Amino acid sequence: MLIQGEIRNSSTQTAERVMVKAEGLDENGRVVSRGRVYVPGTIAPRGVASFELRLSSSGSERRYRVEIEAFEFGARRNEGQ
């Protein structure tokens, strides 16, 4: 299973080392597959970055949950820039 998406940085700081986690859930909401990926590079303030994450499917997934698991803020950008 290939999951593709975008991350939007709504802050005034650069986001670095952004990690995305995806979980495949069965019909009862139990996690049956999981994957993680770092978003390449940094995400500029008010910027967008794409990601791709591949999960090994168990075959019993009925839906997926995707979330940002971790990130770090870098330099702050002035609002006037």
MODELLER restraints for C-alpha pairs under 7 A, 6 or more apart:
rsr = mdl.restraints
at = mdl.atoms
rsr.add(forms.Gaussian(group=physical.xy_distance, feature=features.Distance(at['CA:1:A'], at['CA:54:A']), mean=5.64, stdev=0.5))
rsr.add(forms.Gaussian(group=physical.xy_distance, feature=features.Distance(at['CA:1:A'], at['CA:55:A']), mean=5.14, stdev=0.5))
rsr.add(forms.Gaussian(group=physical.xy_distance, feature=features.Distance(at['CA:1:A'], at['CA:56:A']), mean=6.39, stdev=0.5))
rsr.add(forms.Gaussian(group=physical.xy_distance, feature=features.Distance(at['CA:1:A'], at['CA:57:A']), mean=6.14, stdev=0.5))
rsr.add(forms.Gaussian(group=physical.xy_distance, feature=features.Distance(at['CA:2:A'], at['CA:52:A']), mean=6.85, stdev=0.5))
rsr.add(forms.Gaussian(group=physical.xy_distance, feature=features.Distance(at['CA:2:A'], at['CA:53:A']), mean=5.83, stdev=0.5))
rsr.add(forms.Gaussian(group=physical.xy_distance, feature=features.Distance(at['CA:2:A'], at['CA:54:A']), mean=4.54, stdev=0.5))
rsr.add(forms.Gaussian(group=physical.xy_distance, feature=features.Distance(at['CA:2:A'], at['CA:55:A']), mean=6.42, stdev=0.5))
rsr.add(forms.Gaussian(group=physical.xy_distance, feature=features.Distance(at['CA:3:A'], at['CA:52:A']), mean=5.68, stdev=0.5))
rsr.add(forms.Gaussian(group=physical.xy_distance, feature=features.Distance(at['CA:3:A'], at['CA:53:A']), mean=5.15, stdev=0.5))
rsr.add(forms.Gaussian(group=physical.xy_distance, feature=features.Distance(at['CA:3:A'], at['CA:54:A']), mean=6.21, stdev=0.5))
rsr.add(forms.Gaussian(group=physical.xy_distance, feature=features.Distance(at['CA:4:A'], at['CA:51:A']), mean=5.74, stdev=0.5))
rsr.add(forms.Gaussian(group=physical.xy_distance, feature=features.Distance(at['CA:4:A'], at['CA:52:A']), mean=4.51, stdev=0.5))
rsr.add(forms.Gaussian(group=physical.xy_distance, feature=features.Distance(at['CA:4:A'], at['CA:53:A']), mean=6.46, stdev=0.5))
rsr.add(forms.Gaussian(group=physical.xy_distance, feature=features.Distance(at['CA:5:A'], at['CA:50:A']), mean=5.70, stdev=0.5))
rsr.add(forms.Gaussian(group=physical.xy_distance, feature=features.Distance(at['CA:5:A'], at['CA:51:A']), mean=5.50, stdev=0.5))
rsr.add(forms.Gaussian(group=physical.xy_distance, feature=features.Distance(at['CA:5:A'], at['CA:52:A']), mean=6.67, stdev=0.5))
rsr.add(forms.Gaussian(group=physical.xy_distance, feature=features.Distance(at['CA:6:A'], at['CA:48:A']), mean=6.54, stdev=0.5))
rsr.add(forms.Gaussian(group=physical.xy_distance, feature=features.Distance(at['CA:6:A'], at['CA:49:A']), mean=5.52, stdev=0.5))
rsr.add(forms.Gaussian(group=physical.xy_distance, feature=features.Distance(at['CA:6:A'], at['CA:50:A']), mean=4.30, stdev=0.5))
rsr.add(forms.Gaussian(group=physical.xy_distance, feature=features.Distance(at['CA:6:A'], at['CA:51:A']), mean=6.09, stdev=0.5))
rsr.add(forms.Gaussian(group=physical.xy_distance, feature=features.Distance(at['CA:7:A'], at['CA:48:A']), mean=5.55, stdev=0.5))
rsr.add(forms.Gaussian(group=physical.xy_distance, feature=features.Distance(at['CA:7:A'], at['CA:49:A']), mean=5.30, stdev=0.5))
rsr.add(forms.Gaussian(group=physical.xy_distance, feature=features.Distance(at['CA:7:A'], at['CA:50:A']), mean=6.25, stdev=0.5))
rsr.add(forms.Gaussian(group=physical.xy_distance, feature=features.Distance(at['CA:8:A'], at['CA:46:A']), mean=6.95, stdev=0.5))
rsr.add(forms.Gaussian(group=physical.xy_distance, feature=features.Distance(at['CA:8:A'], at['CA:47:A']), mean=5.94, stdev=0.5))
rsr.add(forms.Gaussian(group=physical.xy_distance, feature=features.Distance(at['CA:8:A'], at['CA:48:A']), mean=4.55, stdev=0.5))
rsr.add(forms.Gaussian(group=physical.xy_distance, feature=features.Distance(at['CA:8:A'], at['CA:49:A']), mean=6.75, stdev=0.5))
rsr.add(forms.Gaussian(group=physical.xy_distance, feature=features.Distance(at['CA:9:A'], at['CA:43:A']), mean=6.54, stdev=0.5))
rsr.add(forms.Gaussian(group=physical.xy_distance, feature=features.Distance(at['CA:9:A'], at['CA:45:A']), mean=5.95, stdev=0.5))
rsr.add(forms.Gaussian(group=physical.xy_distance, feature=features.Distance(at['CA:9:A'], at['CA:46:A']), mean=5.06, stdev=0.5))
rsr.add(forms.Gaussian(group=physical.xy_distance, feature=features.Distance(at['CA:9:A'], at['CA:47:A']), mean=5.39, stdev=0.5))
rsr.add(forms.Gaussian(group=physical.xy_distance, feature=features.Distance(at['CA:9:A'], at['CA:48:A']), mean=6.25, stdev=0.5))
rsr.add(forms.Gaussian(group=physical.xy_distance, feature=features.Distance(at['CA:10:A'], at['CA:45:A']), mean=6.66, stdev=0.5))
rsr.add(forms.Gaussian(group=physical.xy_distance, feature=features.Distance(at['CA:10:A'], at['CA:46:A']), mean=4.81, stdev=0.5))
rsr.add(forms.Gaussian(group=physical.xy_distance, feature=features.Distance(at['CA:11:A'], at['CA:45:A']), mean=5.63, stdev=0.5))
rsr.add(forms.Gaussian(group=physical.xy_distance, feature=features.Distance(at['CA:11:A'], at['CA:46:A']), mean=6.04, stdev=0.5))
rsr.add(forms.Gaussian(group=physical.xy_distance, feature=features.Distance(at['CA:12:A'], at['CA:45:A']), mean=4.75, stdev=0.5))
rsr.add(forms.Gaussian(group=physical.xy_distance, feature=features.Distance(at['CA:12:A'], at['CA:46:A']), mean=6.63, stdev=0.5))
rsr.add(forms.Gaussian(group=physical.xy_distance, feature=features.Distance(at['CA:12:A'], at['CA:76:A']), mean=5.95, stdev=0.5))
rsr.add(forms.Gaussian(group=physical.xy_distance, feature=features.Distance(at['CA:12:A'], at['CA:77:A']), mean=5.62, stdev=0.5))
rsr.add(forms.Gaussian(group=physical.xy_distance, feature=features.Distance(at['CA:13:A'], at['CA:45:A']), mean=5.03, stdev=0.5))
rsr.add(forms.Gaussian(group=physical.xy_distance, feature=features.Distance(at['CA:13:A'], at['CA:73:A']), mean=6.10, stdev=0.5))
rsr.add(forms.Gaussian(group=physical.xy_distance, feature=features.Distance(at['CA:13:A'], at['CA:74:A']), mean=6.08, stdev=0.5))
rsr.add(forms.Gaussian(group=physical.xy_distance, feature=features.Distance(at['CA:13:A'], at['CA:75:A']), mean=5.66, stdev=0.5))
rsr.add(forms.Gaussian(group=physical.xy_distance, feature=features.Distance(at['CA:13:A'], at['CA:76:A']), mean=4.22, stdev=0.5))
rsr.add(forms.Gaussian(group=physical.xy_distance, feature=features.Distance(at['CA:13:A'], at['CA:77:A']), mean=5.77, stdev=0.5))
rsr.add(forms.Gaussian(group=physical.xy_distance, feature=features.Distance(at['CA:14:A'], at['CA:42:A']), mean=6.70, stdev=0.5))
rsr.add(forms.Gaussian(group=physical.xy_distance, feature=features.Distance(at['CA:14:A'], at['CA:43:A']), mean=5.70, stdev=0.5))
rsr.add(forms.Gaussian(group=physical.xy_distance, feature=features.Distance(at['CA:14:A'], at['CA:44:A']), mean=4.75, stdev=0.5))
rsr.add(forms.Gaussian(group=physical.xy_distance, feature=features.Distance(at['CA:14:A'], at['CA:45:A']), mean=5.10, stdev=0.5))
rsr.add(forms.Gaussian(group=physical.xy_distance, feature=features.Distance(at['CA:14:A'], at['CA:73:A']), mean=5.67, stdev=0.5))
rsr.add(forms.Gaussian(group=physical.xy_distance, feature=features.Distance(at['CA:14:A'], at['CA:74:A']), mean=4.87, stdev=0.5))
rsr.add(forms.Gaussian(group=physical.xy_distance, feature=features.Distance(at['CA:14:A'], at['CA:75:A']), mean=5.78, stdev=0.5))
rsr.add(forms.Gaussian(group=physical.xy_distance, feature=features.Distance(at['CA:14:A'], at['CA:76:A']), mean=6.60, stdev=0.5))
rsr.add(forms.Gaussian(group=physical.xy_distance, feature=features.Distance(at['CA:15:A'], at['CA:42:A']), mean=5.72, stdev=0.5))
rsr.add(forms.Gaussian(group=physical.xy_distance, feature=features.Distance(at['CA:15:A'], at['CA:43:A']), mean=5.04, stdev=0.5))
rsr.add(forms.Gaussian(group=physical.xy_distance, feature=features.Distance(at['CA:15:A'], at['CA:44:A']), mean=6.58, stdev=0.5))
rsr.add(forms.Gaussian(group=physical.xy_distance, feature=features.Distance(at['CA:15:A'], at['CA:71:A']), mean=6.55, stdev=0.5))
rsr.add(forms.Gaussian(group=physical.xy_distance, feature=features.Distance(at['CA:15:A'], at['CA:72:A']), mean=5.77, stdev=0.5))
rsr.add(forms.Gaussian(group=physical.xy_distance, feature=features.Distance(at['CA:15:A'], at['CA:73:A']), mean=4.73, stdev=0.5))
rsr.add(forms.Gaussian(group=physical.xy_distance, feature=features.Distance(at['CA:15:A'], at['CA:74:A']), mean=5.95, stdev=0.5))
rsr.add(forms.Gaussian(group=physical.xy_distance, feature=features.Distance(at['CA:16:A'], at['CA:42:A']), mean=4.78, stdev=0.5))
rsr.add(forms.Gaussian(group=physical.xy_distance, feature=features.Distance(at['CA:16:A'], at['CA:43:A']), mean=6.55, stdev=0.5))
rsr.add(forms.Gaussian(group=physical.xy_distance, feature=features.Distance(at['CA:16:A'], at['CA:71:A']), mean=5.93, stdev=0.5))
rsr.add(forms.Gaussian(group=physical.xy_distance, feature=features.Distance(at['CA:16:A'], at['CA:72:A']), mean=5.10, stdev=0.5))
rsr.add(forms.Gaussian(group=physical.xy_distance, feature=features.Distance(at['CA:16:A'], at['CA:73:A']), mean=5.96, stdev=0.5))
rsr.add(forms.Gaussian(group=physical.xy_distance, feature=features.Distance(at['CA:16:A'], at['CA:74:A']), mean=6.39, stdev=0.5))
rsr.add(forms.Gaussian(group=physical.xy_distance, feature=features.Distance(at['CA:17:A'], at['CA:38:A']), mean=6.45, stdev=0.5))
rsr.add(forms.Gaussian(group=physical.xy_distance, feature=features.Distance(at['CA:17:A'], at['CA:39:A']), mean=6.99, stdev=0.5))
rsr.add(forms.Gaussian(group=physical.xy_distance, feature=features.Distance(at['CA:17:A'], at['CA:71:A']), mean=5.25, stdev=0.5))
rsr.add(forms.Gaussian(group=physical.xy_distance, feature=features.Distance(at['CA:17:A'], at['CA:72:A']), mean=6.05, stdev=0.5))
rsr.add(forms.Gaussian(group=physical.xy_distance, feature=features.Distance(at['CA:18:A'], at['CA:38:A']), mean=5.64, stdev=0.5))
rsr.add(forms.Gaussian(group=physical.xy_distance, feature=features.Distance(at['CA:18:A'], at['CA:39:A']), mean=5.48, stdev=0.5))
rsr.add(forms.Gaussian(group=physical.xy_distance, feature=features.Distance(at['CA:18:A'], at['CA:70:A']), mean=5.74, stdev=0.5))
rsr.add(forms.Gaussian(group=physical.xy_distance, feature=features.Distance(at['CA:18:A'], at['CA:71:A']), mean=4.23, stdev=0.5))
rsr.add(forms.Gaussian(group=physical.xy_distance, feature=features.Distance(at['CA:18:A'], at['CA:72:A']), mean=6.96, stdev=0.5))
rsr.add(forms.Gaussian(group=physical.xy_distance, feature=features.Distance(at['CA:19:A'], at['CA:36:A']), mean=6.77, stdev=0.5))
rsr.add(forms.Gaussian(group=physical.xy_distance, feature=features.Distance(at['CA:19:A'], at['CA:37:A']), mean=5.63, stdev=0.5))
rsr.add(forms.Gaussian(group=physical.xy_distance, feature=features.Distance(at['CA:19:A'], at['CA:38:A']), mean=4.37, stdev=0.5))
rsr.add(forms.Gaussian(group=physical.xy_distance, feature=features.Distance(at['CA:19:A'], at['CA:39:A']), mean=6.12, stdev=0.5))
rsr.add(forms.Gaussian(group=physical.xy_distance, feature=features.Distance(at['CA:19:A'], at['CA:68:A']), mean=5.88, stdev=0.5))
rsr.add(forms.Gaussian(group=physical.xy_distance, feature=features.Distance(at['CA:19:A'], at['CA:69:A']), mean=5.50, stdev=0.5))
rsr.add(forms.Gaussian(group=physical.xy_distance, feature=features.Distance(at['CA:19:A'], at['CA:70:A']), mean=5.14, stdev=0.5))
rsr.add(forms.Gaussian(group=physical.xy_distance, feature=features.Distance(at['CA:19:A'], at['CA:71:A']), mean=6.27, stdev=0.5))
rsr.add(forms.Gaussian(group=physical.xy_distance, feature=features.Distance(at['CA:20:A'], at['CA:36:A']), mean=5.59, stdev=0.5))
rsr.add(forms.Gaussian(group=physical.xy_distance, feature=features.Distance(at['CA:20:A'], at['CA:37:A']), mean=5.46, stdev=0.5))
rsr.add(forms.Gaussian(group=physical.xy_distance, feature=features.Distance(at['CA:20:A'], at['CA:38:A']), mean=6.27, stdev=0.5))
rsr.add(forms.Gaussian(group=physical.xy_distance, feature=features.Distance(at['CA:20:A'], at['CA:67:A']), mean=5.81, stdev=0.5))
rsr.add(forms.Gaussian(group=physical.xy_distance, feature=features.Distance(at['CA:20:A'], at['CA:68:A']), mean=4.54, stdev=0.5))
rsr.add(forms.Gaussian(group=physical.xy_distance, feature=features.Distance(at['CA:20:A'], at['CA:69:A']), mean=5.55, stdev=0.5))
rsr.add(forms.Gaussian(group=physical.xy_distance, feature=features.Distance(at['CA:21:A'], at['CA:35:A']), mean=5.79, stdev=0.5))
rsr.add(forms.Gaussian(group=physical.xy_distance, feature=features.Distance(at['CA:21:A'], at['CA:36:A']), mean=4.45, stdev=0.5))
rsr.add(forms.Gaussian(group=physical.xy_distance, feature=features.Distance(at['CA:21:A'], at['CA:37:A']), mean=6.76, stdev=0.5))
rsr.add(forms.Gaussian(group=physical.xy_distance, feature=features.Distance(at['CA:21:A'], at['CA:66:A']), mean=5.75, stdev=0.5))
rsr.add(forms.Gaussian(group=physical.xy_distance, feature=features.Distance(at['CA:21:A'], at['CA:67:A']), mean=5.46, stdev=0.5))
rsr.add(forms.Gaussian(group=physical.xy_distance, feature=features.Distance(at['CA:21:A'], at['CA:68:A']), mean=6.13, stdev=0.5))
rsr.add(forms.Gaussian(group=physical.xy_distance, feature=features.Distance(at['CA:21:A'], at['CA:69:A']), mean=5.84, stdev=0.5))
rsr.add(forms.Gaussian(group=physical.xy_distance, feature=features.Distance(at['CA:22:A'], at['CA:34:A']), mean=5.69, stdev=0.5))
rsr.add(forms.Gaussian(group=physical.xy_distance, feature=features.Distance(at['CA:22:A'], at['CA:35:A']), mean=5.39, stdev=0.5))
rsr.add(forms.Gaussian(group=physical.xy_distance, feature=features.Distance(at['CA:22:A'], at['CA:36:A']), mean=6.40, stdev=0.5))
rsr.add(forms.Gaussian(group=physical.xy_distance, feature=features.Distance(at['CA:22:A'], at['CA:64:A']), mean=6.85, stdev=0.5))
rsr.add(forms.Gaussian(group=physical.xy_distance, feature=features.Distance(at['CA:22:A'], at['CA:65:A']), mean=5.56, stdev=0.5))
rsr.add(forms.Gaussian(group=physical.xy_distance, feature=features.Distance(at['CA:22:A'], at['CA:66:A']), mean=4.31, stdev=0.5))
rsr.add(forms.Gaussian(group=physical.xy_distance, feature=features.Distance(at['CA:22:A'], at['CA:67:A']), mean=6.51, stdev=0.5))
rsr.add(forms.Gaussian(group=physical.xy_distance, feature=features.Distance(at['CA:23:A'], at['CA:31:A']), mean=6.18, stdev=0.5))
rsr.add(forms.Gaussian(group=physical.xy_distance, feature=features.Distance(at['CA:23:A'], at['CA:33:A']), mean=5.57, stdev=0.5))
rsr.add(forms.Gaussian(group=physical.xy_distance, feature=features.Distance(at['CA:23:A'], at['CA:34:A']), mean=4.36, stdev=0.5))
rsr.add(forms.Gaussian(group=physical.xy_distance, feature=features.Distance(at['CA:23:A'], at['CA:35:A']), mean=6.56, stdev=0.5))
rsr.add(forms.Gaussian(group=physical.xy_distance, feature=features.Distance(at['CA:23:A'], at['CA:64:A']), mean=5.59, stdev=0.5))
rsr.add(forms.Gaussian(group=physical.xy_distance, feature=features.Distance(at['CA:23:A'], at['CA:65:A']), mean=5.20, stdev=0.5))
rsr.add(forms.Gaussian(group=physical.xy_distance, feature=features.Distance(at['CA:23:A'], at['CA:66:A']), mean=6.50, stdev=0.5))
rsr.add(forms.Gaussian(group=physical.xy_distance, feature=features.Distance(at['CA:24:A'], at['CA:31:A']), mean=5.72, stdev=0.5))
rsr.add(forms.Gaussian(group=physical.xy_distance, feature=features.Distance(at['CA:24:A'], at['CA:32:A']), mean=5.63, stdev=0.5))
rsr.add(forms.Gaussian(group=physical.xy_distance, feature=features.Distance(at['CA:24:A'], at['CA:33:A']), mean=4.86, stdev=0.5))
rsr.add(forms.Gaussian(group=physical.xy_distance, feature=features.Distance(at['CA:24:A'], at['CA:34:A']), mean=6.25, stdev=0.5))
rsr.add(forms.Gaussian(group=physical.xy_distance, feature=features.Distance(at['CA:24:A'], at['CA:61:A']), mean=5.29, stdev=0.5))
rsr.add(forms.Gaussian(group=physical.xy_distance, feature=features.Distance(at['CA:24:A'], at['CA:63:A']), mean=6.04, stdev=0.5))
rsr.add(forms.Gaussian(group=physical.xy_distance, feature=features.Distance(at['CA:24:A'], at['CA:64:A']), mean=4.55, stdev=0.5))
rsr.add(forms.Gaussian(group=physical.xy_distance, feature=features.Distance(at['CA:24:A'], at['CA:65:A']), mean=6.55, stdev=0.5))
rsr.add(forms.Gaussian(group=physical.xy_distance, feature=features.Distance(at['CA:25:A'], at['CA:31:A']), mean=4.58, stdev=0.5))
rsr.add(forms.Gaussian(group=physical.xy_distance, feature=features.Distance(at['CA:25:A'], at['CA:32:A']), mean=5.65, stdev=0.5))
rsr.add(forms.Gaussian(group=physical.xy_distance, feature=features.Distance(at['CA:25:A'], at['CA:61:A']), mean=5.09, stdev=0.5))
rsr.add(forms.Gaussian(group=physical.xy_distance, feature=features.Distance(at['CA:25:A'], at['CA:62:A']), mean=5.96, stdev=0.5))
rsr.add(forms.Gaussian(group=physical.xy_distance, feature=features.Distance(at['CA:25:A'], at['CA:63:A']), mean=5.45, stdev=0.5))
rsr.add(forms.Gaussian(group=physical.xy_distance, feature=features.Distance(at['CA:25:A'], at['CA:64:A']), mean=5.80, stdev=0.5))
rsr.add(forms.Gaussian(group=physical.xy_distance, feature=features.Distance(at['CA:26:A'], at['CA:32:A']), mean=6.40, stdev=0.5))
rsr.add(forms.Gaussian(group=physical.xy_distance, feature=features.Distance(at['CA:26:A'], at['CA:60:A']), mean=5.54, stdev=0.5))
rsr.add(forms.Gaussian(group=physical.xy_distance, feature=features.Distance(at['CA:26:A'], at['CA:61:A']), mean=4.59, stdev=0.5))
rsr.add(forms.Gaussian(group=physical.xy_distance, feature=features.Distance(at['CA:26:A'], at['CA:62:A']), mean=5.15, stdev=0.5))
rsr.add(forms.Gaussian(group=physical.xy_distance, feature=features.Distance(at['CA:26:A'], at['CA:63:A']), mean=6.93, stdev=0.5))
rsr.add(forms.Gaussian(group=physical.xy_distance, feature=features.Distance(at['CA:27:A'], at['CA:62:A']), mean=5.70, stdev=0.5))
rsr.add(forms.Gaussian(group=physical.xy_distance, feature=features.Distance(at['CA:32:A'], at['CA:58:A']), mean=6.46, stdev=0.5))
rsr.add(forms.Gaussian(group=physical.xy_distance, feature=features.Distance(at['CA:32:A'], at['CA:61:A']), mean=6.82, stdev=0.5))
rsr.add(forms.Gaussian(group=physical.xy_distance, feature=features.Distance(at['CA:33:A'], at['CA:55:A']), mean=6.90, stdev=0.5))
rsr.add(forms.Gaussian(group=physical.xy_distance, feature=features.Distance(at['CA:33:A'], at['CA:56:A']), mean=6.79, stdev=0.5))
rsr.add(forms.Gaussian(group=physical.xy_distance, feature=features.Distance(at['CA:33:A'], at['CA:57:A']), mean=6.36, stdev=0.5))
rsr.add(forms.Gaussian(group=physical.xy_distance, feature=features.Distance(at['CA:33:A'], at['CA:58:A']), mean=6.40, stdev=0.5))
rsr.add(forms.Gaussian(group=physical.xy_distance, feature=features.Distance(at['CA:34:A'], at['CA:55:A']), mean=6.45, stdev=0.5))
rsr.add(forms.Gaussian(group=physical.xy_distance, feature=features.Distance(at['CA:35:A'], at['CA:53:A']), mean=6.98, stdev=0.5))
rsr.add(forms.Gaussian(group=physical.xy_distance, feature=features.Distance(at['CA:35:A'], at['CA:54:A']), mean=6.90, stdev=0.5))
rsr.add(forms.Gaussian(group=physical.xy_distance, feature=features.Distance(at['CA:35:A'], at['CA:55:A']), mean=5.57, stdev=0.5))
rsr.add(forms.Gaussian(group=physical.xy_distance, feature=features.Distance(at['CA:36:A'], at['CA:53:A']), mean=6.82, stdev=0.5))
rsr.add(forms.Gaussian(group=physical.xy_distance, feature=features.Distance(at['CA:37:A'], at['CA:53:A']), mean=6.04, stdev=0.5))
rsr.add(forms.Gaussian(group=physical.xy_distance, feature=features.Distance(at['CA:39:A'], at['CA:51:A']), mean=5.64, stdev=0.5))
rsr.add(forms.Gaussian(group=physical.xy_distance, feature=features.Distance(at['CA:43:A'], at['CA:49:A']), mean=6.12, stdev=0.5))
